[in-house]
Amino acid sequence: MWYTWIKVFGFVFVFMMTALGAAVVYFFKGEIPPKINAAFLGFASGVMLAASVWSLLLPAIEQAETNYGKWSFLPAAIGFLLGGVFLTLLDKIAGKFYHGEKAHVKSARLFFAVTMHNIPEGLAVGFAFGVAAVGDVSAFLSALFLAIGIGVQNFPEGAAISLPLKPVLKSSHKAFFWGAASGIAEPIFATVGYFLASVLHAAQPWLLAFSAGAMIFVAAQDLIPDAKNDDFPRLGAWGVSVGFVIMMILDVALGG
């Protein structure tokens, strides 16, 4: 019984930390000042870039070594480019749906990219608990620590999506909702990964790389250019640097 409750805690924790991060948007009343907005857009970009490298691309290459050997870069390279292709198609679909409203297209792109990033993370947590179900206590503890580590990483990711969305959606509540909603994929796919660990394991490198491609595509196309502010020309760049370093530390220290 205790194993079941700890497993449920691990699945829910990863989502709750995303929601807590998204709640940072409530600390700002009204419009976010341009100076702070530039810094946060850069910060969000840095978080996404670091997460793409340490949480997604490097694990994708490492996991592909068993099946691909010296060609282990293939799933990472192809999956990465497919992430960009898919977002290009999403742009066209969202553009028609929103009748070309640029701000809403950007919102859809950002939400999709972060949500896609959360899918392989959720699968990873599910895989870990699936293995622990037939393993020993050490395997179970490893799964729990993985869930906690990913959850802690999700806090800045939740903020990274809700803060850029607030000026677009003109509402803290809407920005929080979509920021938190981007994390709901994790417990859902953690459950899927738990029951289908052996079947989905081979696809994991491709999913990781696909998510990395989508996240970097969004950072390069939307967040980094929007972080450029003529009145504060270096703030966005410093935001990228700080966000990248913080996420890199979390990924490495917590075994992301």
C-alpha positions as protocol buffer text, in pm:
chain_id: "A"
residue {
  index: 1
  type: MET
  ca { x: 0 y: 0 z: 0 }
}
residue {
  index: 2
  type: TRP
  ca { x: 277 y: 247 z: 91 }
}
residue {
  index: 3
  type: TYR
  ca { x: 442 y: 181 z: -244 }
}
residue {
  index: 4
  type: THR
  ca { x: 123 y: 281 z: -425 }
}
residue {
  index: 5
  type: TRP
  ca { x: 90 y: 609 z: -235 }
}
residue {
  index: 6
  type: ILE
  ca { x: 454 y: 703 z: -290 }
}
residue {
  index: 7
  type: LYS
  ca { x: 413 y: 627 z: -662 }
}
residue {
  index: 8
  type: VAL
  ca { x: 104 y: 851 z: -675 }
}
residue {
  index: 9
  type: PHE
  ca { x: 299 y: 1123 z: -493 }
}
residue {
  index: 10
  type: GLY
  ca { x: 577 y: 1099 z: -752 }
}
residue {
  index: 11
  type: PHE
  ca { x: 331 y: 1127 z: -1042 }
}
residue {
  index: 12
  type: VAL
  ca { x: 144 y: 1423 z: -890 }
}
residue {
  index: 13
  type: PHE
  ca { x: 452 y: 1606 z: -759 }
}
residue {
  index: 14
  type: VAL
  ca { x: 594 y: 1666 z: -1107 }
}
residue {
  index: 15
  type: PHE
  ca { x: 270 y: 1842 z: -1207 }
}
residue {
  index: 16
  type: MET
  ca { x: 228 y: 2039 z: -886 }
}
residue {
  index: 17
  type: MET
  ca { x: 575 y: 2191 z: -918 }
}
residue {
  index: 18
  type: THR
  ca { x: 490 y: 2314 z: -1269 }
}
residue {
  index: 19
  type: ALA
  ca { x: 173 y: 2473 z: -1132 }
}
residue {
  index: 20
  type: LEU
  ca { x: 367 y: 2637 z: -847 }
}
residue {
  index: 21
  type: GLY
  ca { x: 614 y: 2780 z: -1097 }
}
residue {
  index: 22
  type: ALA
  ca { x: 331 y: 2912 z: -1312 }
}
residue {
  index: 23
  type: ALA
  ca { x: 186 y: 3083 z: -1003 }
}
residue {
  index: 24
  type: VAL
  ca { x: 485 y: 3321 z: -1001 }
}
residue {
  index: 25
  type: VAL
  ca { x: 285 y: 3527 z: -1249 }
}
residue {
  index: 26
  type: TYR
  ca { x: 61 y: 3644 z: -961 }
}
residue {
  index: 27
  type: PHE
  ca { x: 350 y: 3835 z: -807 }
}
residue {
  index: 28
  type: PHE
  ca { x: 310 y: 4095 z: -1080 }
}
residue {
  index: 29
  type: LYS
  ca { x: 8 y: 4324 z: -1069 }
}
residue {
  index: 30
  type: GLY
  ca { x: -101 y: 4464 z: -1402 }
}
residue {
  index: 31
  type: GLU
  ca { x: 140 y: 4465 z: -1694 }
}
residue {
  index: 32
  type: ILE
  ca { x: 493 y: 4333 z: -1641 }
}
residue {
  index: 33
  type: PRO
  ca { x: 737 y: 4629 z: -1675 }
}
residue {
  index: 34
  type: PRO
  ca { x: 936 y: 4615 z: -2003 }
}
residue {
  index: 35
  type: LYS
  ca { x: 1266 y: 4583 z: -1818 }
}
residue {
  index: 36
  type: ILE
  ca { x: 1148 y: 4283 z: -1615 }
}
residue {
  index: 37
  type: ASN
  ca { x: 970 y: 4133 z: -1915 }
}
residue {
  index: 38
  type: ALA
  ca { x: 1290 y: 4139 z: -2120 }
}
residue {
  index: 39
  type: ALA
  ca { x: 1480 y: 3968 z: -1839 }
}
residue {
  index: 40
  type: PHE
  ca { x: 1211 y: 3701 z: -1795 }
}
residue {
  index: 41
  type: LEU
  ca { x: 1187 y: 3628 z: -2167 }
}
residue {
  index: 42
  type: GLY
  ca { x: 1564 y: 3579 z: -2171 }
}
residue {
  index: 43
  type: PHE
  ca { x: 1541 y: 3366 z: -1857 }
}
residue {
  index: 44
  type: ALA
  ca { x: 1271 y: 3147 z: -2014 }
}
residue {
  index: 45
  type: SER
  ca { x: 1491 y: 3102 z: -2321 }
}
residue {
  index: 46
  type: GLY
  ca { x: 1789 y: 3000 z: -2108 }
}
residue {
  index: 47
  type: VAL
  ca { x: 1579 y: 2749 z: -1914 }
}
residue {
  index: 48
  type: MET
  ca { x: 1449 y: 2594 z: -2236 }
}
residue {
  index: 49
  type: LEU
  ca { x: 1793 y: 2579 z: -2398 }
}
residue {
  index: 50
  type: ALA
  ca { x: 1954 y: 2410 z: -2097 }
}
residue {
  index: 51
  type: ALA
  ca { x: 1663 y: 2168 z: -2052 }
}
residue {
  index: 52
  type: SER
  ca { x: 1685 y: 2078 z: -2420 }
}
residue {
  index: 53
  type: VAL
  ca { x: 2054 y: 1988 z: -2389 }
}
residue {
  index: 54
  type: TRP
  ca { x: 2082 y: 1818 z: -2050 }
}
residue {
  index: 55
  type: SER
  ca { x: 1731 y: 1677 z: -2002 }
}
residue {
  index: 56
  type: LEU
  ca { x: 1660 y: 1582 z: -2362 }
}
residue {
  index: 57
  type: LEU
  ca { x: 1940 y: 1566 z: -2623 }
}
residue {
  index: 58
  type: LEU
  ca { x: 2217 y: 1413 z: -2411 }
}
residue {
  index: 59
  type: PRO
  ca { x: 1987 y: 1145 z: -2262 }
}
residue {
  index: 60
  type: ALA
  ca { x: 1852 y: 1075 z: -2613 }
}
residue {
  index: 61
  type: ILE
  ca { x: 2203 y: 1006 z: -2745 }
}
residue {
  index: 62
  type: GLU
  ca { x: 2293 y: 799 z: -2439 }
}
residue {
  index: 63
  type: GLN
  ca { x: 1979 y: 586 z: -2458 }
}
residue {
  index: 64
  type: ALA
  ca { x: 2023 y: 528 z: -2832 }
}
residue {
  index: 65
  type: GLU
  ca { x: 2372 y: 378 z: -2790 }
}
residue {
  index: 66
  type: THR
  ca { x: 2235 y: 31 z: -2716 }
}
residue {
  index: 67
  type: ASN
  ca { x: 2045 y: 1 z: -3045 }
}
residue {
  index: 68
  type: TYR
  ca { x: 2243 y: 235 z: -3272 }
}
residue {
  index: 69
  type: GLY
  ca { x: 2603 y: 213 z: -3151 }
}
residue {
  index: 70
  type: LYS
  ca { x: 2822 y: 477 z: -3315 }
}
residue {
  index: 71
  type: TRP
  ca { x: 2512 y: 601 z: -3496 }
}
residue {
  index: 72
  type: SER
  ca { x: 2345 y: 693 z: -3166 }
}
residue {
  index: 73
  type: PHE
  ca { x: 2327 y: 1055 z: -3281 }
}
residue {
  index: 74
  type: LEU
  ca { x: 2068 y: 966 z: -3548 }
}
residue {
  index: 75
  type: PRO
  ca { x: 1754 y: 967 z: -3328 }
}
residue {
  index: 76
  type: ALA
  ca { x: 1874 y: 1291 z: -3167 }
}
residue {
  index: 77
  type: ALA
  ca { x: 1948 y: 1462 z: -3499 }
}
residue {
  index: 78
  type: ILE
  ca { x: 1637 y: 1346 z: -3686 }
}
residue {
  index: 79
  type: GLY
  ca { x: 1404 y: 1385 z: -3388 }
}
residue {
  index: 80
  type: PHE
  ca { x: 1539 y: 1735 z: -3324 }
}
residue {
  index: 81
  type: LEU
  ca { x: 1468 y: 1849 z: -3679 }
}
residue {
  index: 82
  type: LEU
  ca { x: 1124 y: 1687 z: -3674 }
}
residue {
  index: 83
  type: GLY
  ca { x: 1041 y: 1898 z: -3369 }
}
residue {
  index: 84
  type: GLY
  ca { x: 1106 y: 2212 z: -3573 }
}
residue {
  index: 85
  type: VAL
  ca { x: 913 y: 2079 z: -3872 }
}
residue {
  index: 86
  type: PHE
  ca { x: 616 y: 1995 z: -3654 }
}
residue {
  index: 87
  type: LEU
  ca { x: 608 y: 2343 z: -3502 }
}
residue {
  index: 88
  type: THR
  ca { x: 624 y: 2496 z: -3849 }
}
residue {
  index: 89
  type: LEU
  ca { x: 312 y: 2297 z: -3937 }
}
residue {
  index: 90
  type: LEU
  ca { x: 156 y: 2400 z: -3607 }
}
residue {
  index: 91
  type: ASP
  ca { x: 217 y: 2764 z: -3701 }
}
residue {
  index: 92
  type: LYS
  ca { x: 17 y: 2720 z: -4020 }
}
residue {
  index: 93
  type: ILE
  ca { x: -269 y: 2546 z: -3840 }
}
residue {
  index: 94
  type: ALA
  ca { x: -275 y: 2795 z: -3552 }
}
residue {
  index: 95
  type: GLY
  ca { x: -252 y: 3086 z: -3797 }
}
residue {
  index: 96
  type: LYS
  ca { x: -568 y: 2970 z: -3974 }
}
residue {
  index: 97
  type: PHE
  ca { x: -747 y: 2894 z: -3649 }
}
residue {
  index: 98
  type: TYR
  ca { x: -666 y: 3237 z: -3501 }
}
residue {
  index: 99
  type: HIS
  ca { x: -701 y: 3416 z: -3836 }
}
residue {
  index: 100
  type: GLY
  ca { x: -338 y: 3520 z: -3836 }
}
residue {
  index: 101
  type: GLU
  ca { x: -333 y: 3681 z: -3490 }
}
residue {
  index: 102
  type: LYS
  ca { x: 41 y: 3669 z: -3423 }
}
residue {
  index: 103
  type: ALA
  ca { x: 21 y: 3687 z: -3043 }
}
residue {
  index: 104
  type: HIS
  ca { x: -213 y: 3389 z: -3018 }
}
residue {
  index: 105
  type: VAL
  ca { x: -4 y: 3187 z: -3262 }
}
residue {
  index: 106
  type: LYS
  ca { x: 300 y: 3251 z: -3039 }
}
residue {
  index: 107
  type: SER
  ca { x: 102 y: 3142 z: -2733 }
}
residue {
  index: 108
  type: ALA
  ca { x: -2 y: 2817 z: -2898 }
}
residue {
  index: 109
  type: ARG
  ca { x: 355 y: 2749 z: -3008 }
}
residue {
  index: 110
  type: LEU
  ca { x: 502 y: 2812 z: -2662 }
}
residue {
  index: 111
  type: PHE
  ca { x: 240 y: 2601 z: -2486 }
}
residue {
  index: 112
  type: PHE
  ca { x: 286 y: 2313 z: -2727 }
}
residue {
  index: 113
  type: ALA
  ca { x: 666 y: 2315 z: -2701 }
}
residue {
  index: 114
  type: VAL
  ca { x: 672 y: 2303 z: -2321 }
}
residue {
  index: 115
  type: THR
  ca { x: 396 y: 2041 z: -2312 }
}
residue {
  index: 116
  type: MET
  ca { x: 591 y: 1825 z: -2557 }
}
residue {
  index: 117
  type: HIS
  ca { x: 895 y: 1861 z: -2332 }
}
residue {
  index: 118
  type: ASN
  ca { x: 691 y: 1728 z: -2039 }
}
residue {
  index: 119
  type: ILE
  ca { x: 580 y: 1412 z: -2222 }
}
residue {
  index: 120
  type: PRO
  ca { x: 918 y: 1231 z: -2223 }
}
residue {
  index: 121
  type: GLU
  ca { x: 983 y: 1350 z: -1868 }
}
residue {
  index: 122
  type: GLY
  ca { x: 654 y: 1194 z: -1760 }
}
residue {
  index: 123
  type: LEU
  ca { x: 742 y: 875 z: -1945 }
}
residue {
  index: 124
  type: ALA
  ca { x: 1080 y: 867 z: -1772 }
}
residue {
  index: 125
  type: VAL
  ca { x: 915 y: 882 z: -1429 }
}
residue {
  index: 126
  type: GLY
  ca { x: 669 y: 611 z: -1529 }
}
residue {
  index: 127
  type: PHE
  ca { x: 949 y: 391 z: -1666 }
}
residue {
  index: 128
  type: ALA
  ca { x: 1144 y: 428 z: -1342 }
}
residue {
  index: 129
  type: PHE
  ca { x: 850 y: 324 z: -1124 }
}
residue {
  index: 130
  type: GLY
  ca { x: 765 y: 43 z: -1366 }
}
residue {
  index: 131
  type: VAL
  ca { x: 1115 y: -99 z: -1327 }
}
residue {
  index: 132
  type: ALA
  ca { x: 1100 y: -48 z: -950 }
}
residue {
  index: 133
  type: ALA
  ca { x: 780 y: -252 z: -933 }
}
residue {
  index: 134
  type: VAL
  ca { x: 980 y: -566 z: -1013 }
}
residue {
  index: 135
  type: GLY
  ca { x: 1304 y: -450 z: -851 }
}
residue {
  index: 136
  type: ASP
  ca { x: 1432 y: -387 z: -502 }
}
residue {
  index: 137
  type: VAL
  ca { x: 1408 y: -95 z: -259 }
}
residue {
  index: 138
  type: SER
  ca { x: 1705 y: 84 z: -417 }
}
residue {
  index: 139
  type: ALA
  ca { x: 1529 y: 87 z: -757 }
}
residue {
  index: 140
  type: PHE
  ca { x: 1219 y: 229 z: -592 }
}
residue {
  index: 141
  type: LEU
  ca { x: 1419 y: 503 z: -420 }
}
residue {
  index: 142
  type: SER
  ca { x: 1589 y: 589 z: -750 }
}
residue {
  index: 143
  type: ALA
  ca { x: 1248 y: 630 z: -912 }
}
residue {
  index: 144
  type: LEU
  ca { x: 1130 y: 853 z: -628 }
}
residue {
  index: 145
  type: PHE
  ca { x: 1442 y: 1072 z: -644 }
}
residue {
  index: 146
  type: LEU
  ca { x: 1401 y: 1100 z: -1021 }
}
residue {
  index: 147
  type: ALA
  ca { x: 1043 y: 1223 z: -975 }
}
residue {
  index: 148
  type: ILE
  ca { x: 1154 y: 1475 z: -713 }
}
residue {
  index: 149
  type: GLY
  ca { x: 1442 y: 1594 z: -932 }
}
residue {
  index: 150
  type: ILE
  ca { x: 1220 y: 1644 z: -1237 }
}
residue {
  index: 151
  type: GLY
  ca { x: 960 y: 1815 z: -1019 }
}
residue {
  index: 152
  type: VAL
  ca { x: 1210 y: 2067 z: -887 }
}
residue {
  index: 153
  type: GLN
  ca { x: 1323 y: 2138 z: -1244 }
}
residue {
  index: 154
  type: ASN
  ca { x: 960 y: 2197 z: -1341 }
}
residue {
  index: 155
  type: PHE
  ca { x: 927 y: 2500 z: -1113 }
}
residue {
  index: 156
  type: PRO
  ca { x: 1130 y: 2737 z: -1335 }
}
residue {
  index: 157
  type: GLU
  ca { x: 968 y: 2577 z: -1641 }
}
residue {
  index: 158
  type: GLY
  ca { x: 621 y: 2668 z: -1512 }
}
residue {
  index: 159
  type: ALA
  ca { x: 736 y: 3028 z: -1464 }
}
residue {
  index: 160
  type: ALA
  ca { x: 902 y: 3021 z: -1807 }
}
residue {
  index: 161
  type: ILE
  ca { x: 568 y: 2966 z: -1978 }
}
residue {
  index: 162
  type: SER
  ca { x: 327 y: 3171 z: -1763 }
}
residue {
  index: 163
  type: LEU
  ca { x: 535 y: 3491 z: -1750 }
}
residue {
  index: 164
  type: PRO
  ca { x: 578 y: 3533 z: -2128 }
}
residue {
  index: 165
  type: LEU
  ca { x: 208 y: 3451 z: -2176 }
}
residue {
  index: 166
  type: LYS
  ca { x: 76 y: 3719 z: -1939 }
}
residue {
  index: 167
  type: PRO
  ca { x: 141 y: 4018 z: -2172 }
}
residue {
  index: 168
  type: VAL
  ca { x: -6 y: 3819 z: -2461 }
}
residue {
  index: 169
  type: LEU
  ca { x: -320 y: 3694 z: -2287 }
}
residue {
  index: 170
  type: LYS
  ca { x: -367 y: 4013 z: -2078 }
}
residue {
  index: 171
  type: SER
  ca { x: -460 y: 3803 z: -1777 }
}
residue {
  index: 172
  type: SER
  ca { x: -269 y: 3650 z: -1486 }
}
residue {
  index: 173
  type: HIS
  ca { x: -537 y: 3383 z: -1444 }
}
residue {
  index: 174
  type: LYS
  ca { x: -517 y: 3273 z: -1807 }
}
residue {
  index: 175
  type: ALA
  ca { x: -137 y: 3277 z: -1803 }
}
residue {
  index: 176
  type: PHE
  ca { x: -135 y: 3067 z: -1485 }
}
residue {
  index: 177
  type: PHE
  ca { x: -391 y: 2824 z: -1627 }
}
residue {
  index: 178
  type: TRP
  ca { x: -194 y: 2756 z: -1944 }
}
residue {
  index: 179
  type: GLY
  ca { x: 134 y: 2743 z: -1755 }
}
residue {
  index: 180
  type: ALA
  ca { x: -5 y: 2486 z: -1514 }
}
residue {
  index: 181
  type: ALA
  ca { x: -187 y: 2298 z: -1790 }
}
residue {
  index: 182
  type: SER
  ca { x: 142 y: 2245 z: -1974 }
}
residue {
  index: 183
  type: GLY
  ca { x: 245 y: 2019 z: -1685 }
}
residue {
  index: 184
  type: ILE
  ca { x: -62 y: 1796 z: -1683 }
}
residue {
  index: 185
  type: ALA
  ca { x: 102 y: 1583 z: -1952 }
}
residue {
  index: 186
  type: GLU
  ca { x: 357 y: 1454 z: -1699 }
}
residue {
  index: 187
  type: PRO
  ca { x: 130 y: 1254 z: -1464 }
}
residue {
  index: 188
  type: ILE
  ca { x: -71 y: 1131 z: -1763 }
}
residue {
  index: 189
  type: PHE
  ca { x: 234 y: 1001 z: -1948 }
}
residue {
  index: 190
  type: ALA
  ca { x: 393 y: 880 z: -1625 }
}
residue {
  index: 191
  type: THR
  ca { x: 94 y: 649 z: -1594 }
}
residue {
  index: 192
  type: VAL
  ca { x: 134 y: 542 z: -1957 }
}
residue {
  index: 193
  type: GLY
  ca { x: 506 y: 483 z: -1907 }
}
residue {
  index: 194
  type: TYR
  ca { x: 444 y: 278 z: -1593 }
}
residue {
  index: 195
  type: PHE
  ca { x: 220 y: 28 z: -1772 }
}
residue {
  index: 196
  type: LEU
  ca { x: 396 y: 29 z: -2111 }
}
residue {
  index: 197
  type: ALA
  ca { x: 760 y: 71 z: -2007 }
}
residue {
  index: 198
  type: SER
  ca { x: 894 y: -219 z: -2212 }
}
residue {
  index: 199
  type: VAL
  ca { x: 697 y: -123 z: -2525 }
}
residue {
  index: 200
  type: LEU
  ca { x: 775 y: 251 z: -2527 }
}
residue {
  index: 201
  type: HIS
  ca { x: 1137 y: 236 z: -2418 }
}
residue {
  index: 202
  type: ALA
  ca { x: 1270 y: 211 z: -2775 }
}
residue {
  index: 203
  type: ALA
  ca { x: 1084 y: 528 z: -2876 }
}
residue {
  index: 204
  type: GLN
  ca { x: 1217 y: 734 z: -2585 }
}
residue {
  index: 205
  type: PRO
  ca { x: 1528 y: 877 z: -2763 }
}
residue {
  index: 206
  type: TRP
  ca { x: 1312 y: 999 z: -3052 }
}
residue {
  index: 207
  type: LEU
  ca { x: 1060 y: 1163 z: -2818 }
}
residue {
  index: 208
  type: LEU
  ca { x: 1337 y: 1332 z: -2619 }
}
residue {
  index: 209
  type: ALA
  ca { x: 1501 y: 1476 z: -2930 }
}
residue {
  index: 210
  type: PHE
  ca { x: 1167 y: 1579 z: -3081 }
}
residue {
  index: 211
  type: SER
  ca { x: 1086 y: 1777 z: -2767 }
}
residue {
  index: 212
  type: ALA
  ca { x: 1431 y: 1941 z: -2769 }
}
residue {
  index: 213
  type: GLY
  ca { x: 1382 y: 2050 z: -3129 }
}
residue {
  index: 214
  type: ALA
  ca { x: 1043 y: 2200 z: -3048 }
}
residue {
  index: 215
  type: MET
  ca { x: 1171 y: 2389 z: -2743 }
}
residue {
  index: 216
  type: ILE
  ca { x: 1477 y: 2537 z: -2913 }
}
residue {
  index: 217
  type: PHE
  ca { x: 1265 y: 2629 z: -3216 }
}
residue {
  index: 218
  type: VAL
  ca { x: 1035 y: 2834 z: -2992 }
}
residue {
  index: 219
  type: ALA
  ca { x: 1323 y: 2993 z: -2801 }
}
residue {
  index: 220
  type: ALA
  ca { x: 1497 y: 3094 z: -3125 }
}
residue {
  index: 221
  type: GLN
  ca { x: 1188 y: 3216 z: -3307 }
}
residue {
  index: 222
  type: ASP
  ca { x: 991 y: 3388 z: -3032 }
}
residue {
  index: 223
  type: LEU
  ca { x: 1147 y: 3428 z: -2689 }
}
residue {
  index: 224
  type: ILE
  ca { x: 1503 y: 3541 z: -2765 }
}
residue {
  index: 225
  type: PRO
  ca { x: 1401 y: 3799 z: -3031 }
}
residue {
  index: 226
  type: ASP
  ca { x: 1127 y: 3937 z: -2801 }
}
residue {
  index: 227
  type: ALA
  ca { x: 1377 y: 3963 z: -2514 }
}
residue {
  index: 228
  type: LYS
  ca { x: 1566 y: 4228 z: -2714 }
}
residue {
  index: 229
  type: ASN
  ca { x: 1479 y: 4568 z: -2573 }
}
residue {
  index: 230
  type: ASP
  ca { x: 1637 y: 4886 z: -2711 }
}
residue {
  index: 231
  type: ASP
  ca { x: 1625 y: 5058 z: -2373 }
}
residue {
  index: 232
  type: PHE
  ca { x: 1787 y: 4761 z: -2197 }
}
residue {
  index: 233
  type: PRO
  ca { x: 1995 y: 4594 z: -2472 }
}
residue {
  index: 234
  type: ARG
  ca { x: 2182 y: 4345 z: -2250 }
}
residue {
  index: 235
  type: LEU
  ca { x: 1907 y: 4241 z: -2010 }
}
residue {
  index: 236
  type: GLY
  ca { x: 1768 y: 3971 z: -2238 }
}
residue {
  index: 237
  type: ALA
  ca { x: 2113 y: 3822 z: -2295 }
}
residue {
  index: 238
  type: TRP
  ca { x: 2182 y: 3815 z: -1921 }
}
residue {
  index: 239
  type: GLY
  ca { x: 1843 y: 3654 z: -1868 }
}
residue {
  index: 240
  type: VAL
  ca { x: 1938 y: 3378 z: -2113 }
}
residue {
  index: 241
  type: SER
  ca { x: 2270 y: 3324 z: -1934 }
}
residue {
  index: 242
  type: VAL
  ca { x: 2118 y: 3312 z: -1585 }
}
residue {
  index: 243
  type: GLY
  ca { x: 1829 y: 3087 z: -1692 }
}
residue {
  index: 244
  type: PHE
  ca { x: 2066 y: 2853 z: -1872 }
}
residue {
  index: 245
  type: VAL
  ca { x: 2302 y: 2822 z: -1574 }
}
residue {
  index: 246
  type: ILE
  ca { x: 2022 y: 2768 z: -1320 }
}
residue {
  index: 247
  type: MET
  ca { x: 1858 y: 2497 z: -1532 }
}
residue {
  index: 248
  type: MET
  ca { x: 2193 y: 2333 z: -1607 }
}
residue {
  index: 249
  type: ILE
  ca { x: 2273 y: 2315 z: -1236 }
}
residue {
  index: 250
  type: LEU
  ca { x: 1931 y: 2166 z: -1158 }
}
residue {
  index: 251
  type: ASP
  ca { x: 1959 y: 1911 z: -1438 }
}
residue {
  index: 252
  type: VAL
  ca { x: 2308 y: 1799 z: -1342 }
}
residue {
  index: 253
  type: ALA
  ca { x: 2267 y: 1813 z: -963 }
}
residue {
  index: 254
  type: LEU
  ca { x: 1931 y: 1637 z: -964 }
}
residue {
  index: 255
  type: GLY
  ca { x: 2013 y: 1384 z: -1231 }
}
residue {
  index: 256
  type: GLY
  ca { x: 1765 y: 1527 z: -1486 }
}
